[in-house]
Amino acid sequence: MQHAATKVITAHVPLPLAEKVDQLATRLERSRGWIVKQALAAWIDQEEERSRLTREALDDVDAGRVIDHQAVQAWADSLGTPNPLPVPR
């Protein structure tokens, strides 16, 4: 079985965060390294998705696919009233 190449990354983290990593590692019966890899992978996935959604939104703006601010404000103001407005499109 072939293993993927790895690289050691060192980071200084606040002591309370390091203690939480240790607690998770103990509770999950995993290594600190495994916990950090999982957290880093999840954060990178989240940031990549945020970037994708931002680019998609900017493409919509460039193409003129936007909703008027006043329409959104009127809709938001109507929430919680007896007759909320439909979601603006």
C-alpha positions as a Markdown table, in Angstrom:
| # | Residue | x | y | z |
|---|---|---|---|---|
| 1 | Met | 0.0 | 0.0 | 0.0 |
| 2 | Gln | 1.5 | 3.3 | -1.1 |
| 3 | His | 1.2 | 6.3 | 1.3 |
| 4 | Ala | 0.7 | 9.9 | 0.1 |
| 5 | Ala | 3.6 | 12.2 | 0.5 |
| 6 | Thr | 3.4 | 14.4 | 3.6 |
| 7 | Lys | 4.9 | 17.6 | 5.0 |
| 8 | Val | 5.3 | 18.6 | 8.6 |
| 9 | Ile | 3.8 | 22.0 | 9.4 |
| 10 | Thr | 4.5 | 23.6 | 12.7 |
| 11 | Ala | 2.2 | 26.2 | 14.2 |
| 12 | His | 2.1 | 27.9 | 17.6 |
| 13 | Val | -1.5 | 27.7 | 19.0 |
| 14 | Pro | -2.8 | 29.2 | 22.2 |
| 15 | Leu | -2.6 | 26.9 | 25.1 |
| 16 | Pro | -6.4 | 26.6 | 25.6 |
| 17 | Leu | -6.8 | 25.5 | 21.9 |
| 18 | Ala | -4.0 | 22.9 | 22.3 |
| 19 | Glu | -5.7 | 21.6 | 25.4 |
| 20 | Lys | -8.9 | 21.2 | 23.4 |
| 21 | Val | -7.1 | 19.3 | 20.7 |
| 22 | Asp | -5.6 | 17.0 | 23.4 |
| 23 | Gln | -9.0 | 16.4 | 24.9 |
| 24 | Leu | -10.5 | 15.6 | 21.5 |
| 25 | Ala | -7.7 | 13.2 | 20.7 |
| 26 | Thr | -8.2 | 11.4 | 24.0 |
| 27 | Arg | -11.9 | 11.2 | 23.7 |
| 28 | Leu | -11.8 | 10.0 | 20.0 |
| 29 | Glu | -8.8 | 7.8 | 20.6 |
| 30 | Arg | -6.9 | 9.5 | 17.8 |
| 31 | Ser | -3.6 | 11.3 | 17.6 |
| 32 | Arg | -3.3 | 15.1 | 17.8 |
| 33 | Gly | -2.0 | 15.0 | 14.2 |
| 34 | Trp | -5.2 | 13.3 | 13.1 |
| 35 | Ile | -7.4 | 15.9 | 14.8 |
| 36 | Val | -5.4 | 18.8 | 13.3 |
| 37 | Lys | -5.5 | 17.2 | 9.8 |
| 38 | Gln | -9.3 | 16.8 | 10.1 |
| 39 | Ala | -9.8 | 20.4 | 11.3 |
| 40 | Leu | -7.5 | 21.8 | 8.6 |
| 41 | Ala | -9.1 | 19.9 | 5.8 |
| 42 | Ala | -12.6 | 21.0 | 7.0 |
| 43 | Trp | -11.5 | 24.6 | 7.2 |
| 44 | Ile | -9.9 | 24.5 | 3.7 |
| 45 | Asp | -13.0 | 23.0 | 2.3 |
| 46 | Gln | -15.1 | 25.7 | 3.9 |
| 47 | Glu | -12.9 | 28.5 | 2.5 |
| 48 | Glu | -12.8 | 27.0 | -1.0 |
| 49 | Glu | -16.6 | 26.8 | -0.9 |
| 50 | Arg | -16.8 | 30.4 | 0.3 |
| 51 | Ser | -14.5 | 31.5 | -2.5 |
| 52 | Arg | -16.6 | 29.6 | -5.1 |
| 53 | Leu | -19.9 | 31.1 | -3.8 |
| 54 | Thr | -18.3 | 34.6 | -3.9 |
| 55 | Arg | -17.2 | 34.2 | -7.5 |
| 56 | Glu | -20.6 | 32.8 | -8.4 |
| 57 | Ala | -22.3 | 35.8 | -6.7 |
| 58 | Leu | -20.0 | 38.3 | -8.5 |
| 59 | Asp | -20.8 | 36.6 | -11.8 |
| 60 | Asp | -24.5 | 37.1 | -11.1 |
| 61 | Val | -23.8 | 40.8 | -10.3 |
| 62 | Asp | -21.8 | 41.2 | -13.5 |
| 63 | Ala | -24.7 | 39.6 | -15.5 |
| 64 | Gly | -27.3 | 41.9 | -13.8 |
| 65 | Arg | -28.9 | 39.1 | -11.9 |
| 66 | Val | -29.5 | 41.1 | -8.7 |
| 67 | Ile | -32.5 | 41.9 | -6.4 |
| 68 | Asp | -33.2 | 45.6 | -5.7 |
| 69 | His | -32.1 | 46.5 | -2.1 |
| 70 | Gln | -35.4 | 48.3 | -1.4 |
| 71 | Ala | -37.4 | 45.2 | -2.3 |
| 72 | Val | -35.2 | 43.1 | 0.0 |
| 73 | Gln | -35.6 | 45.7 | 2.8 |
| 74 | Ala | -39.4 | 45.8 | 2.4 |
| 75 | Trp | -39.5 | 42.0 | 2.6 |
| 76 | Ala | -37.3 | 41.9 | 5.7 |
| 77 | Asp | -39.4 | 44.6 | 7.3 |
| 78 | Ser | -42.5 | 42.5 | 6.7 |
| 79 | Leu | -41.2 | 39.4 | 8.4 |
| 80 | Gly | -42.9 | 38.9 | 11.7 |
| 81 | Thr | -46.0 | 40.9 | 10.6 |
| 82 | Pro | -49.4 | 39.4 | 10.0 |
| 83 | Asn | -48.9 | 39.7 | 6.3 |
| 84 | Pro | -45.3 | 39.0 | 5.3 |
| 85 | Leu | -44.3 | 39.8 | 1.7 |
| 86 | Pro | -43.2 | 37.0 | -0.6 |
| 87 | Val | -39.4 | 36.5 | -1.0 |
| 88 | Pro | -38.2 | 39.0 | -3.7 |
| 89 | Arg | -37.0 | 37.4 | -6.9 |
